[in-house]
Amino acid sequence: MNIDPSALRSRFALLATLTGAALVFPVSAWATGELPTANAQLATVQQERSYDGIVEAERRSTVSAQVSARIEEVPFDVDDYVERGDIIVQFRDRPVAAELKQAEAAEQEARARLAEARGNHGRIQQLFQQDRVSKADMDRTTADLQSAEARVKAAEGALIAARESFENTVVRAPFSGIVVERHVEVGEMATVGAPLMTGLSLEHLRVAVDVPQSDIGALRADGEAWIDLPQGGSLPAESIRVFPYADPSTHTFRARLRLAEGQHGIYPGMWVKVRFLTGEEQALLVPQTAVVQRSELTAVYVVDDDGTPRLRQVRLGRQQADGRVAILAGLDDGELVVTDPEAARILLTSGNG
């Protein structure tokens, strides 16, 4: 005969009200038959090793002054986000602008002199072919033309340098990122080579980790790794670069793991867990849906021998491609876990009430 658990509970509650007695009844009387469950099972999975790594910025640079000039504007400060090409420092440009105009005028004058020299050279050359002028006159006109051509080249070079100096009065961000250090203030006199601002990109990160020599062979062969994120989940490394030598004091190899471009909730200087594949091993697996995450607690609901679900803390391993997750500690093979933790919590709360 099928009995509705909610109706059964209502009858118990009514009986308690009529008799004035406090009734305590086990959750298993109606709860466990309603909950979806699954057995923890041993299976062959890929073996992994876990190490501590430190997050680094792939793109970090300090821009320096290329001109000696007074600083007129610094639009950004520490923790500001800048796009690539944004002006981050503006120098006083009037003296350099004047030099640029002089260089432009000198270049125009040199071109005019060249045009004049070419005209004279053409006329003298015709007369020389007619034996109406001497060879000395022809040589002198040719030298004047060559000198005019050389002056144009010199003027063009000076103009390029003047334009470069003028462009250096505006310092632009070499890439998009965050300002982490500001070295100058408005009104200061900067000299060539003086640092102006330091920035890094939070969208181009890598993780540096030291791997023992016993595991470096497997890392070089398989080349697979994951980074555990602080907010949960993991991120596969896009590429792995292993240094070709070991540290003589620690006998470890430095490896750099490049992350996919984008924001991942981690920042340069943070410690993260890095996991490498090193072979195959037996692991205890449960469905990912059975795992409960409550603040710092990671647990599953395990059905006791009397049929009552109990919350038990566990330590997780890597999530598998089939939707199951490895349990490193806290469970035994064959134990029954609840795959709907929220339903178990509600039934436990109502059963104890």
Wavefront OBJ file of the C-alpha trace (Angstrom):
o trace
v 0.000 0.000 0.000
v 1.383 3.449 -0.960
v 1.197 6.119 1.737
v 1.696 9.809 0.974
v 4.605 11.011 3.183
v 3.080 14.483 3.604
v -0.251 12.994 4.709
v 1.553 10.723 7.144
v 3.382 13.658 8.626
v 0.148 15.631 8.988
v -1.398 12.765 10.944
v 1.616 12.640 13.263
v 1.391 16.394 13.809
v -2.340 16.215 14.551
v -1.735 13.413 17.026
v 0.921 15.467 18.763
v -1.445 18.413 19.053
v -4.270 16.336 20.538
v -2.088 14.513 23.057
v 0.178 17.451 23.917
v 3.237 15.283 23.312
v 6.303 16.194 21.305
v 6.834 13.503 18.684
v 10.283 12.893 17.189
v 10.360 10.589 14.184
v 13.277 9.683 11.873
v 13.642 11.314 8.496
v 14.053 7.892 6.937
v 10.382 7.191 7.678
v 9.458 9.111 4.528
v 12.510 10.980 3.151
v 14.949 8.510 1.651
v 12.462 6.931 -0.683
v 11.890 10.327 -2.237
v 15.564 11.247 -2.807
v 17.615 10.435 -5.945
v 20.809 8.593 -5.020
v 23.909 7.093 -6.589
v 26.733 4.852 -5.414
v 30.312 6.056 -5.066
v 32.304 3.918 -7.505
v 35.976 3.204 -8.057
v 37.122 3.835 -11.639
v 40.362 4.248 -13.568
v 41.138 7.915 -14.136
v 44.156 9.926 -15.164
v 46.644 10.410 -12.341
v 47.578 13.951 -11.405
v 49.916 15.847 -9.133
v 49.160 19.165 -7.494
v 51.630 21.995 -6.825
v 51.506 25.626 -5.773
v 51.986 28.179 -8.544
v 52.112 31.951 -8.644
v 50.188 34.086 -11.112
v 52.246 36.404 -13.308
v 51.356 39.020 -15.901
v 52.659 38.227 -19.369
v 52.456 41.876 -20.313
v 54.014 44.174 -17.729
v 56.068 47.197 -18.677
v 57.326 50.545 -17.450
v 57.167 53.347 -20.006
v 59.964 55.918 -19.916
v 60.426 59.444 -21.183
v 61.983 59.853 -24.626
v 62.344 63.639 -24.372
v 63.493 66.102 -21.740
v 60.452 68.246 -21.037
v 58.056 69.396 -18.335
v 55.017 67.189 -17.611
v 51.727 68.979 -18.281
v 49.150 66.217 -17.814
v 48.880 62.700 -16.318
v 45.289 61.547 -16.979
v 45.538 58.155 -15.214
v 46.472 56.958 -11.735
v 47.039 53.653 -9.938
v 44.262 51.057 -10.472
v 42.876 52.903 -13.521
v 42.132 50.861 -16.615
v 43.616 52.171 -19.874
v 43.008 51.094 -23.434
v 45.843 50.522 -25.846
v 46.801 53.865 -27.428
v 45.369 56.053 -24.640
v 47.489 59.081 -23.709
v 48.943 58.421 -20.260
v 51.453 61.324 -20.053
v 51.468 64.682 -21.902
v 54.669 66.771 -22.017
v 55.011 70.471 -22.785
v 55.378 70.438 -26.579
v 55.801 74.061 -27.660
v 59.633 74.029 -27.977
v 59.525 70.724 -29.844
v 56.680 71.974 -32.058
v 58.821 74.992 -32.993
v 61.721 72.705 -33.893
v 59.359 70.659 -36.045
v 58.244 73.730 -37.964
v 61.866 74.731 -38.537
v 62.656 71.252 -39.826
v 59.658 71.359 -42.182
v 60.733 74.770 -43.508
v 64.331 73.577 -43.968
v 63.127 70.549 -45.882
v 61.000 72.710 -48.181
v 63.919 75.071 -48.795
v 66.223 72.161 -49.616
v 63.731 70.834 -52.150
v 63.461 74.255 -53.760
v 67.260 74.479 -54.026
v 67.311 71.020 -55.543
v 64.788 72.009 -58.188
v 66.924 75.047 -59.035
v 70.098 72.955 -59.199
v 68.451 70.440 -61.521
v 67.344 73.223 -63.856
v 70.836 74.718 -64.007
v 72.361 71.308 -64.520
v 70.054 70.599 -67.442
v 70.855 73.885 -69.194
v 74.614 73.573 -68.679
v 74.516 69.987 -69.908
v 72.871 71.059 -73.176
v 75.456 73.797 -73.693
v 78.275 71.396 -72.850
v 77.014 68.951 -75.468
v 77.146 71.829 -77.964
v 80.731 72.670 -76.859
v 79.574 76.099 -75.730
v 80.783 75.751 -72.107
v 83.886 74.233 -70.604
v 84.117 70.913 -68.786
v 84.948 72.819 -65.589
v 81.552 74.562 -65.751
v 79.868 71.203 -66.320
v 81.655 69.643 -63.345
v 80.780 72.584 -61.113
v 77.074 72.336 -62.032
v 77.084 68.585 -61.421
v 78.637 69.138 -57.983
v 75.989 71.743 -57.177
v 73.243 69.244 -58.100
v 74.783 66.534 -55.945
v 75.113 68.948 -53.039
v 71.465 69.976 -53.391
v 70.393 66.311 -53.387
v 72.481 65.672 -50.261
v 70.947 68.699 -48.510
v 67.446 67.345 -49.256
v 68.346 63.997 -47.721
v 69.789 65.736 -44.654
v 66.679 67.901 -44.337
v 64.433 64.851 -44.644
v 66.378 63.099 -41.872
v 66.144 66.147 -39.625
v 62.414 66.345 -40.295
v 61.941 62.670 -39.341
v 63.846 63.265 -36.091
v 61.797 66.397 -35.339
v 58.542 64.552 -35.939
v 59.713 61.687 -33.704
v 60.588 64.155 -30.940
v 57.190 65.799 -31.289
v 55.411 62.453 -31.116
v 57.406 61.594 -27.979
v 55.816 64.533 -26.158
v 52.723 62.314 -25.965
v 53.175 58.931 -24.252
v 50.564 56.292 -25.142
v 49.718 52.984 -23.486
v 51.461 50.108 -25.318
v 48.626 47.693 -24.413
v 45.310 47.620 -22.573
v 45.696 47.053 -18.852
v 45.780 48.388 -15.294
v 48.100 51.082 -13.963
v 50.023 49.578 -11.033
v 52.544 52.358 -10.352
v 52.771 56.064 -11.178
v 56.266 57.534 -11.004
v 55.691 61.214 -11.902
v 53.430 64.156 -11.126
v 52.242 67.142 -13.142
v 54.839 69.941 -13.239
v 57.890 67.723 -12.846
v 60.777 67.935 -15.292
v 61.367 64.569 -16.916
v 64.653 63.513 -18.442
v 65.286 60.975 -21.178
v 64.982 57.476 -19.743
v 63.118 58.505 -16.588
v 60.299 56.026 -15.677
v 56.820 57.466 -16.021
v 54.226 54.768 -15.369
v 54.067 50.987 -14.871
v 51.154 48.884 -16.060
v 50.149 45.289 -16.642
v 47.462 43.403 -18.509
v 44.981 41.338 -16.482
v 43.794 39.593 -19.632
v 47.158 38.006 -20.469
v 48.256 35.926 -17.487
v 50.454 32.915 -16.870
v 51.244 30.729 -13.859
v 54.805 29.879 -12.822
v 55.303 26.631 -10.900
v 58.318 24.599 -9.752
v 57.974 20.888 -10.621
v 60.115 18.171 -8.973
v 62.451 16.305 -11.287
v 60.546 13.049 -10.610
v 57.461 14.429 -12.392
v 59.048 16.489 -15.126
v 59.199 13.563 -17.564
v 55.424 13.007 -17.421
v 54.818 16.727 -17.786
v 56.979 16.933 -20.903
v 55.297 13.842 -22.394
v 51.616 14.641 -21.735
v 51.697 18.413 -21.572
v 48.318 18.775 -19.839
v 47.631 20.930 -16.792
v 44.799 22.705 -14.997
v 44.702 25.736 -12.738
v 42.205 25.645 -9.858
v 40.453 29.010 -9.593
v 39.757 30.558 -6.153
v 36.031 30.914 -6.859
v 35.728 27.253 -7.855
v 36.237 25.341 -11.050
v 39.415 24.950 -13.039
v 40.978 26.367 -16.171
v 43.083 24.343 -18.629
v 46.477 25.724 -19.564
v 46.666 26.838 -23.195
v 50.357 26.032 -23.425
v 53.156 24.806 -21.157
v 56.774 25.914 -21.399
v 59.306 23.986 -19.311
v 62.730 25.463 -18.645
v 65.510 23.163 -19.970
v 67.449 23.090 -16.701
v 66.838 22.368 -13.015
v 67.546 24.633 -10.076
v 70.755 23.218 -8.536
v 69.599 23.949 -4.976
v 65.991 22.637 -5.152
v 66.342 20.206 -8.108
v 63.064 21.476 -9.533
v 62.186 22.623 -13.030
v 60.389 25.916 -13.597
v 57.300 25.625 -15.815
v 55.159 28.439 -17.174
v 51.507 27.814 -17.965
v 49.824 30.276 -20.272
v 46.140 30.957 -19.617
v 43.450 31.747 -22.146
v 42.979 35.443 -22.830
v 40.325 37.046 -20.636
v 39.365 37.740 -17.030
v 39.442 34.703 -14.724
v 39.158 36.267 -11.267
v 42.863 35.873 -10.487
v 45.542 38.551 -10.264
v 49.345 38.707 -10.502
v 51.007 37.672 -7.253
v 48.238 35.271 -6.165
v 48.939 31.637 -5.235
v 46.913 29.008 -7.102
v 46.871 25.224 -7.269
v 48.265 23.691 -10.465
v 47.463 20.078 -11.398
v 49.466 18.007 -13.907
v 48.636 14.659 -15.497
v 51.257 12.017 -14.653
v 49.579 8.698 -15.588
v 46.540 6.630 -14.515
v 45.148 5.659 -11.104
v 42.023 4.392 -9.324
v 39.690 7.110 -8.044
v 36.382 7.181 -6.189
v 33.800 9.003 -8.305
v 30.411 10.523 -7.517
v 28.109 12.719 -9.637
v 29.046 16.383 -9.541
v 25.450 17.200 -8.599
v 25.938 15.422 -5.265
v 28.569 17.893 -4.066
v 27.528 20.635 -1.619
v 29.529 23.882 -1.459
v 28.782 26.008 1.610
v 31.376 28.696 2.232
v 34.550 26.744 3.130
v 32.689 23.427 3.466
v 32.690 20.813 0.698
v 30.452 17.835 1.472
v 27.950 15.266 0.226
v 24.833 13.752 1.780
v 25.536 10.071 2.577
v 22.653 7.669 3.292
v 23.280 5.813 6.587
v 22.433 2.175 7.269
v 19.100 3.267 8.756
v 18.266 5.164 5.569
v 18.874 8.675 6.932
v 20.951 11.122 4.807
v 23.829 12.703 6.732
v 26.055 15.576 5.601
v 29.694 14.467 5.411
v 32.708 16.590 4.565
v 34.844 15.381 1.645
v 37.929 16.469 -0.266
v 37.483 16.807 -4.011
v 39.787 15.895 -6.855
v 39.485 16.757 -10.536
v 36.142 16.824 -12.296
v 35.801 14.214 -15.031
v 34.492 14.739 -18.548
v 31.418 12.556 -17.849
v 30.099 14.888 -15.136
v 31.508 12.970 -12.161
v 34.067 14.253 -9.697
v 36.815 12.387 -7.834
v 36.605 12.128 -4.027
v 40.058 12.115 -2.465
v 38.910 11.651 1.144
v 35.702 11.263 3.135
v 33.917 8.451 1.238
v 34.250 4.697 0.744
v 33.535 2.623 -2.330
v 29.852 1.648 -2.634
v 28.450 4.238 -0.226
v 25.153 5.797 -1.259
v 25.112 9.564 -1.839
v 22.185 11.878 -2.528
v 22.401 13.518 -5.957
v 19.948 16.304 -5.010
v 21.503 17.958 -1.906
v 18.877 20.688 -1.707
v 16.067 18.142 -1.497
v 17.962 16.310 1.253
v 18.424 19.528 3.215
v 14.729 20.412 2.949
v 13.615 16.948 4.034
v 16.065 16.909 6.945
v 14.863 20.313 8.106
v 11.202 19.382 7.853
v 11.804 15.997 9.462
v 13.519 17.510 12.500
v 10.901 20.199 12.857
l 1 2 3 4 5 6 7 8 9 10 11 12 13 14 15 16 17 18 19 20 21 22 23 24 25 26 27 28 29 30 31 32 33 34 35 36 37 38 39 40 41 42 43 44 45 46 47 48 49 50 51 52 53 54 55 56 57 58 59 60 61 62 63 64 65 66 67 68 69 70 71 72 73 74 75 76 77 78 79 80 81 82 83 84 85 86 87 88 89 90 91 92 93 94 95 96 97 98 99 100 101 102 103 104 105 106 107 108 109 110 111 112 113 114 115 116 117 118 119 120 121 122 123 124 125 126 127 128 129 130 131 132 133 134 135 136 137 138 139 140 141 142 143 144 145 146 147 148 149 150 151 152 153 154 155 156 157 158 159 160 161 162 163 164 165 166 167 168 169 170 171 172 173 174 175 176 177 178 179 180 181 182 183 184 185 186 187 188 189 190 191 192 193 194 195 196 197 198 199 200 201 202 203 204 205 206 207 208 209 210 211 212 213 214 215 216 217 218 219 220 221 222 223 224 225 226 227 228 229 230 231 232 233 234 235 236 237 238 239 240 241 242 243 244 245 246 247 248 249 250 251 252 253 254 255 256 257 258 259 260 261 262 263 264 265 266 267 268 269 270 271 272 273 274 275 276 277 278 279 280 281 282 283 284 285 286 287 288 289 290 291 292 293 294 295 296 297 298 299 300 301 302 303 304 305 306 307 308 309 310 311 312 313 314 315 316 317 318 319 320 321 322 323 324 325 326 327 328 329 330 331 332 333 334 335 336 337 338 339 340 341 342 343 344 345 346 347 348 349 350 351 352 353
